[in-house]
Amino acid sequence: MCWVFHFPSFLSTFLLLLLLQKKGISFSMKPSKAAIVLLYFGFVFILCEAKRLREKPQAFESFNVSYIQNLGSCSYSVVFTTSCSSTAYTRDQISIAFGDAYGNQIYAPRLDNPSSRAFERCSSDTFEIKGPCAYQICYVYLYRTGPDGWKPETVKIYAYNSKAVTFYYNTFIPGDVWYGFNYCNRASSSHRLISRMSLLLVILWFVFYALT
């Protein structure tokens, strides 16, 4: 629904209708109904903005793997859910790197194992990975190389010192590039989004008050 809704145009239309009403030009929709519809679409817009926090994965060509994980002493459970629209199986080499905002990085150079039927379509696979003890996990990158392709749906990471975090892929992983999410600087972007949403709520309140 978000992709068919353009709130600025919708708000401009209602402001124009309000102006016409003030000038004595009536329109068929009653003000109370107009206000209800406006609020409805306004909140739809807010929900769509909130969904932007679930960002799409991106390619990180400049990402470098740290090899400090050889000194690690913590264990992590990583659960991969492969999409039902993925290839039936994959023989590709799958690597993962994840970590926190303080430079602690966990790296597994190869997770795939065709003989164990890992990463098959509509499947869930759990791996135990050891690495340095990290704080809250805030980024994850996957690396795939091979001819088959692979479409993970989610990657969920459980750690002893942090909350479980889920990264939503639901897309085919491009080959030979680190691909994933980095939420380590997410607080500042979330603050900007909340500020925009607060301003929108104020505008909605004034328009609702005028229409009623």
VMD Tcl script that draws the C-alpha trace (Angstrom):
set ca {
  {0.00 0.00 0.00}
  {2.89 2.38 0.73}
  {4.04 2.49 -2.86}
  {0.75 3.88 -4.20}
  {0.37 6.61 -1.59}
  {1.96 10.04 -1.87}
  {1.05 11.95 1.25}
  {2.19 15.49 0.22}
  {-0.13 15.38 -2.80}
  {-2.97 14.03 -0.66}
  {-2.47 16.76 1.96}
  {-2.29 19.48 -0.69}
  {-5.59 18.28 -2.14}
  {-7.34 18.47 1.23}
  {-5.92 21.91 1.96}
  {-7.28 23.07 -1.39}
  {-10.69 21.62 -0.58}
  {-10.59 23.36 2.78}
  {-9.76 26.66 1.14}
  {-12.64 26.26 -1.29}
  {-14.98 25.53 1.58}
  {-13.86 28.68 3.42}
  {-14.60 30.63 0.24}
  {-18.14 29.28 0.20}
  {-17.60 26.61 -2.45}
  {-19.00 23.39 -1.07}
  {-17.89 19.87 -1.91}
  {-19.68 16.60 -1.57}
  {-17.66 15.06 1.28}
  {-18.71 16.21 4.74}
  {-15.92 17.81 6.82}
  {-16.08 15.12 9.49}
  {-15.68 12.35 6.92}
  {-12.92 14.30 5.22}
  {-11.09 14.56 8.53}
  {-11.43 10.83 9.16}
  {-10.12 9.97 5.72}
  {-7.26 12.42 6.12}
  {-6.27 10.93 9.44}
  {-6.47 7.43 8.03}
  {-4.12 8.15 5.15}
  {-1.92 10.23 7.41}
  {-1.36 7.30 9.73}
  {-0.80 5.03 6.72}
  {1.97 7.39 5.71}
  {3.46 7.29 9.22}
  {3.46 3.49 9.17}
  {5.13 3.51 5.77}
  {7.81 5.85 7.08}
  {8.34 3.60 10.09}
  {8.86 0.61 7.80}
  {11.81 2.43 6.28}
  {13.73 1.52 9.43}
  {13.82 -1.99 8.01}
  {16.31 -1.08 5.36}
  {17.22 -3.07 2.30}
  {20.58 -4.85 2.21}
  {23.38 -3.12 0.37}
  {26.67 -4.05 -1.21}
  {29.80 -3.05 0.73}
  {32.68 -3.32 -1.71}
  {35.13 -1.62 0.67}
  {34.39 -3.96 3.57}
  {37.45 -5.72 4.97}
  {37.35 -8.86 7.09}
  {39.22 -8.69 10.37}
  {41.09 -11.82 11.40}
  {41.01 -11.05 15.11}
  {38.36 -13.77 15.51}
  {41.11 -16.35 16.07}
  {41.45 -14.93 19.57}
  {37.74 -15.24 20.31}
  {36.16 -17.02 23.23}
  {32.40 -16.48 22.68}
  {29.89 -18.60 20.80}
  {27.11 -17.33 18.54}
  {24.12 -19.13 17.08}
  {23.27 -17.93 13.58}
  {19.98 -19.08 12.08}
  {19.55 -18.77 8.32}
  {16.09 -19.06 6.79}
  {16.25 -19.67 3.05}
  {13.41 -18.25 0.98}
  {10.96 -20.58 -0.75}
  {11.71 -18.64 -3.96}
  {15.42 -19.43 -3.74}
  {17.15 -22.04 -5.88}
  {16.35 -25.65 -4.92}
  {19.84 -25.97 -3.46}
  {23.16 -24.19 -3.74}
  {26.75 -25.34 -4.09}
  {28.02 -21.79 -3.69}
  {30.51 -20.80 -1.03}
  {28.77 -18.78 1.68}
  {30.67 -16.63 4.18}
  {29.44 -14.38 6.96}
  {30.89 -11.52 8.99}
  {29.08 -9.67 11.76}
  {29.91 -7.58 14.76}
  {29.23 -4.61 17.02}
  {29.98 -0.88 16.90}
  {33.25 -1.27 18.83}
  {35.34 -3.18 16.31}
  {34.56 -6.70 17.51}
  {34.02 -8.82 14.42}
  {33.06 -12.46 14.01}
  {33.93 -14.12 10.72}
  {33.17 -17.55 9.31}
  {34.89 -18.10 5.95}
  {32.72 -20.98 4.82}
  {29.31 -22.19 6.01}
  {28.01 -24.08 2.98}
  {27.96 -27.84 2.89}
  {25.96 -29.39 0.03}
  {26.26 -32.86 1.54}
  {24.36 -31.67 4.64}
  {21.63 -30.09 2.46}
  {22.37 -26.64 3.88}
  {20.65 -23.59 2.40}
  {18.05 -25.55 0.48}
  {14.83 -23.84 -0.54}
  {12.29 -23.33 2.31}
  {14.80 -24.52 4.90}
  {16.27 -23.26 8.16}
  {19.92 -23.87 9.09}
  {21.66 -23.11 12.38}
  {25.40 -22.65 12.75}
  {27.48 -22.24 15.89}
  {30.23 -19.73 15.26}
  {33.01 -18.77 17.65}
  {34.63 -15.37 17.75}
  {35.54 -12.41 19.94}
  {33.00 -11.44 22.58}
  {30.96 -8.58 21.15}
  {28.38 -6.21 22.50}
  {25.07 -5.66 20.67}
  {25.37 -7.06 17.15}
  {24.54 -4.24 14.73}
  {25.86 -5.34 11.34}
  {26.02 -8.45 9.21}
  {27.47 -9.11 5.77}
  {27.15 -12.21 3.62}
  {29.50 -13.21 0.84}
  {28.58 -15.66 -1.92}
  {30.69 -17.01 -4.72}
  {29.54 -19.65 -7.19}
  {27.12 -20.26 -10.09}
  {23.96 -21.42 -8.31}
  {22.69 -18.39 -6.42}
  {21.03 -18.15 -3.02}
  {18.15 -16.13 -1.56}
  {18.10 -15.94 2.25}
  {14.94 -14.64 3.85}
  {16.31 -13.80 7.30}
  {19.50 -14.09 9.29}
  {19.02 -14.20 13.08}
  {21.98 -13.97 15.42}
  {21.90 -15.06 19.05}
  {24.68 -13.90 21.35}
  {25.34 -14.27 25.06}
  {26.05 -10.58 25.68}
  {23.41 -9.01 23.42}
  {19.81 -9.31 22.33}
  {18.97 -11.57 19.42}
  {18.81 -9.54 16.23}
  {17.14 -10.42 12.92}
  {18.27 -9.08 9.57}
  {15.69 -9.26 6.77}
  {17.20 -10.04 3.37}
  {14.52 -11.65 1.19}
  {16.61 -11.07 -1.91}
  {19.21 -12.95 -3.92}
  {22.76 -12.35 -2.71}
  {24.95 -10.92 -5.50}
  {28.16 -12.75 -6.22}
  {31.65 -11.84 -5.05}
  {30.74 -8.86 -2.88}
  {29.96 -8.41 0.81}
  {26.23 -7.78 1.04}
  {24.17 -6.89 4.09}
  {23.24 -4.36 6.74}
  {24.95 -1.90 9.04}
  {22.71 -0.57 11.80}
  {25.55 0.65 14.01}
  {24.75 4.31 13.24}
  {21.03 3.74 13.21}
  {20.26 5.90 16.27}
  {20.87 9.18 14.46}
  {18.75 8.21 11.44}
  {15.97 7.01 13.74}
  {16.02 10.38 15.52}
  {15.59 12.22 12.22}
  {12.71 9.98 11.23}
  {10.96 10.52 14.58}
  {11.33 14.30 14.15}
  {9.70 14.15 10.72}
  {6.87 12.00 12.04}
  {6.29 14.40 14.95}
  {6.03 17.33 12.54}
  {3.57 15.36 10.42}
  {1.39 14.65 13.47}
  {1.28 18.36 14.28}
  {0.21 19.16 10.71}
  {-2.44 16.45 10.84}
  {-3.82 17.84 14.09}
  {-4.17 21.37 12.68}
  {-5.83 20.12 9.49}
  {-8.17 17.86 11.46}
  {-9.12 20.78 13.72}
  {-9.83 23.00 10.70}
  {-11.96 20.39 8.96}
  {-14.09 19.68 12.01}
}
mol new
graphics top color blue
foreach p $ca { graphics top sphere $p radius 0.5 }
foreach p [lrange $ca 0 end-1] q [lrange $ca 1 end] { graphics top cylinder $p $q radius 0.2 }
display resetview
